[in-house]
Amino acid sequence: MEDDDNTDLPLDSQLPEISEWQTIPQAPEGFKSGFIAIIGRPNVGKSTLMNCLVGQKIAITSPVAQTTRNRLRGILTTPEAQIIFVDTPGIHKPHHQLGKVLVQNARIAIDSVDVVLFVVDGSVEAGGGDRFIVDILERTKTPVILGLNKSDQQPADSQRINNSYSQLAEPHNWEIVKFSALTGDGTDALQQTLINSLEPGPYYYPPDLVTDQPERFIIGELIREQILLLTREEVPHSVAVIIEMIEEQPNLTRVFASINVERDSQKGILIGKSGIMLKTLGSAAREQIQKLIAGKVYLELFVKVEPKWRQSRLRLAELGYKVEKD
């Protein structure tokens, strides 16, 4: 159970609900638009990049790999184009049913977008995981741009690193762009490269929208982000957050959420001694939710044990994880 403070939040941080969407305008002559999938190994900065490009936090980030689970769309609208980014789970060798669903969704995204932005960790040389993704991309007709993230972390002598990625890109004539999603350096050039890769097209969404995901989904993701940040390896990916109920009052939004884990020991870690961990992550999540909805929030969290939920396709679907349709 969480209290709230009297923080005043800027109105421009509020995401519009579907009911508030304006009429989609007609695009001017020469306007470009399209869908771009952001793919790569786990923990290369895909979600951080999408947040940077759309100018608002809509995807959760964490030092823990495999943070992204759902196919989240971020929307960037400029005077000359509208880009719909599809943030995908990190492509890796899956070890459970949830992992298989996530990787399958990433593969589906590759063939259902206009352009693929293949993001790699530009602070280290290309590895086997990157080459595994190259093998997948060789089977698609979708155009690919290779993005070298973390340019701010490259060592002074980065020639070997750059050469390792050039060797991946050159056989396929992929354009290479270097940038840092964390500092924003080089992202303007990346944005222009992405716009240049698109064909003329209409507005798909109202210009002021930054995501197509409902507020309820993002609230659940903000709670899950704090769990990943505060527990790290102790409760890695055995957690799913379900928003049970949202009550909107004139001056307060009440959010009731359940945190599903697989083992009693994980429940104990999340609650903590005398409930201190649950209170800590609830307070941190509430601060993020208040920024999202631009108002005061009361957050109440419950922890439930759902044994082996990641291994059950039925339970995965009930918790919102299922193979996307292309």
Secondary structure, DSSP 8 states (H G I E B T S, - for coil): ----------GGG----GGG--------TT-EEEEEEEE-STTSSHHHHHHHHHTS--S---SSS----S-EEEEEE-SSEEEEEEE--------SHHHHHHHHHHHHHHHTSSEEEEEEETTS---HHHHHHHHHHTT--S-EEEEEE-GGG--S--HHHHHHHHHHHGGGT-EEEE--TTT-TTHHHHHHHHHHHS-B---SS-TT--BSS-HHHHHHHHHHHHHHHHHGGGSSS--EEEEEEEEEETTEEEEEEEEEESSHHHHHHHH-GGGHHHHHHHHHHHHHHHHHHTS-EEEEEEEEE-TTGGG-HHHHHHTT------
